[in-house]
Amino acid sequence: MICIRYLTPQLRRELKRPLGIVLQGSTQDIVEQIKTLIRKEKPPKIVTVGDKVSEDLTCNSLQPDLLIVDNRIMRKTICPISATADRIMTVKNPPGTITDQAWKAIMKAMKSSRSTKIVVDGEEDLLTLPAIISAPEGSLVVYGQPHEGVVVIEATEAMKQKVRKIVNAMKNISQPPRG
């Protein structure tokens, strides 16, 4: 059975608000703020969700342990970003959903000591949620908030519980496997 979680209209409104702290300023300012956070917090994992934030960090000598990208910025298709990783995985994840395939890939990446880039066929936005839940305690999950800046979330137990409530409120649909 394949399980797909769908975003409800109410949750869509709720998720418009940033889940963590919003960093603002130029790309260089934001990168410096993230470097300072990393030096201070020493997170076990650094995760980026989104092409722009993934590229901005890697181009400024910050290699995330997990990069989740969909070859789009602001819904517009782009050339794949230059960010590399030890392992590349491809998953299907339609817009407004979290698929089991994507969630399992994130969990696998979190257990690995190798850097991983997950390339999403569909949309990566909601994969921030399983990234937070799957990340080791104290990890940093970073994503872009359009027209606001970059959001940084520390994967604390309280944050994981908040995100689990959101995921549990999503509409759950199971489908038989295609084949």
N, C-alpha and C positions, 0 to 999 in steps of 0.2 A: 504494500500500500504506500502511495506517495502522499505526503502531507504538505499542504501549502497553507500558509497563514496570510490572510488578506487584511489590509488596513481598512478600518471602518472610517466613515466621515468624521466622527467625533475624535478618534485617535489621530487622524490626519491634522485636525486643528491643534490638538494637544502637542503634537510633535513639531509644530511650526516654531515652538519656543525651544531655545537651546537647552540641552540636557546638562551642560557643564558651564565652565567659565568661558567667556567670549574674549578672545584676543583680537585687538584691532591695531591698525597701522599699516605701514608698508610691508611687503613680503619680508624684507630684511628685518624689520622690527619684530614681526611675528615669529620668525625663525629664531631670533635672539631670545625672545621670551620663552619659547619652547626649549631651547638649549639650557637656559637658566633653570627651568622646571626640572629638566632631566638631571642636571647636575645636583640639584637640591633633593629630589625625590628618589633618584636611582631606581626607576621602574624596572621590573623584571622583563616587561615586553612593551614595545611601542608599536601601536597599530594606527595606520592611516586609512581613512575611508574617503575615497574621492580622488579623481585624477589630479586636480590642481594642487591640493594639499600634499599629495604623495610626491608629485614632481618638485614642488617647492622645497620640501624637506630633503629629498635625495640630492637635489642640485646644490644644496647648501651643507653637504657633508653630514647629513643625518640619515642613517639607514634604518628605516623601520623594520621590525621583525616580521610584520605582516602589512602588505599593501593591498587594498581592495579597490579595484578600478573597473570602469565600464567603457572606457574610451569615449567619454562624453564629459563636457563641461557645460553647466547650465542648459542641459537637455540637447546640446548641439554636438554632433559627432566630431571627434578630433582624431588626429593621427595618434597611434598609441604612444604613451609617454615613454621617455627614455629610461625610466627607473628600472633597475634590474634586481633580481633576487636569485637565490640558490635554486629555488624551485618555482615553477609556474603551474598553476592549476586553472582550469576553465570550468565555470558552472553556469547553469541557466537559473535566472531569477527575474521573472517578469516584474514590471513596474508595480509598486504598491504591495509587494509580497515579500515573504521570506520562505524560500523552499528548503526542504530537508537537505537537498543536495548542497546548497550553499552553506547551510548551518554546519553540516558534517565537514565540509572543506575547512571552515573556520576553526572548528574544534581540532582537526588534524594539524593545521598550521600552528595552533597554540601549543600543542604537545611537542612540536619539533624544535630542535635547536637551530635549524636552518632557516634563513629568511625565505619568505614565501610571498609571491604575488598571485592574488586571485583575480583573474580577469572574468568579469561578469558579462554574460550574454543577457542583456535586459537592463536592470537598474540596480545599483549598489547601495542606494541611500539607506534603506532600512536594515542593511547588514551591519550597521553600527550597533544595533540592539544585540544580536547574537555575539558580536565581537566583545561587547562589554561583559555579557554573562559568561562567556568562555575564557576571557582573559584571566591570567593569574592575578590575585589580589595585589593592588598597588600599581598595576599596569596603567599606561596612558593610552587612551583612544582619542584620536584627533580627526575631526571632520570639518569641512567648510560649511558655513552658514551663509547662504547667498545674501549679498548686500549688507552683511553685518560683520563678518570676520571669520575667524577660525575658532572652533569650539574644542576645548580640551576637557576630557572627562577622566577622573581617576576611578579605576575599577575597584571601588570599595564594596564591602558586603551590603551596605545601605543602598548604594547605587544599583548593584546587581538586583536587589529585591525590587526596587522601583521599576527597573526595566523588565523584570519578570512579570510584574503586574500588567505592564503595557502589552507584552507579548501574549499573556494569558487572555487579555481582552480582545485580541485580534480574532477575526472570524477564521475558523479552522475548517478546511475542506480536504477530505481524503479522496484520492483517486486511485483506481487500479493502475499498475504500471503499464505503460505503452510498450508494445513490442509485437 
